[in-house]
Amino acid sequence: MAKNYNYVILVYDIGEKRVGKVFKVCKKYLVPFQKSVFRGEITPANLIKLRSELQKVIDKEVDFVALFKMTGDYVFDEEVIGVRLHDQEALLL
């Protein structure tokens, strides 16, 4: 059974040349929350469109986009588009 996502939190770390394009794509579907964070309700059809548009704009070798899709109360699913940090300790400064 397919999961139905109603609320998404999106964060990104994008190369300077593409950040404006990514911002415009995200703003079409979600609400800006911080400089590189968007959130909001989204239909499954619009989630597919958002993902497709982002994949056309980003460089998957260096850019990072994470979608945290709420699947229920206190339950979420994470999806990463682009490069993922492999060393989790790199996140701890």
Buried (B, 14 or more C-beta within 10 A) or exposed (E): EEEEBBBBBBBBBBEEEBBEBBBEBBEEBBEEEEEBBBBBEBEEEBBEBBBEBBEEBBEEEEBBBBBBBBEEEEEBEEBEBBBEEEEEEEEEE
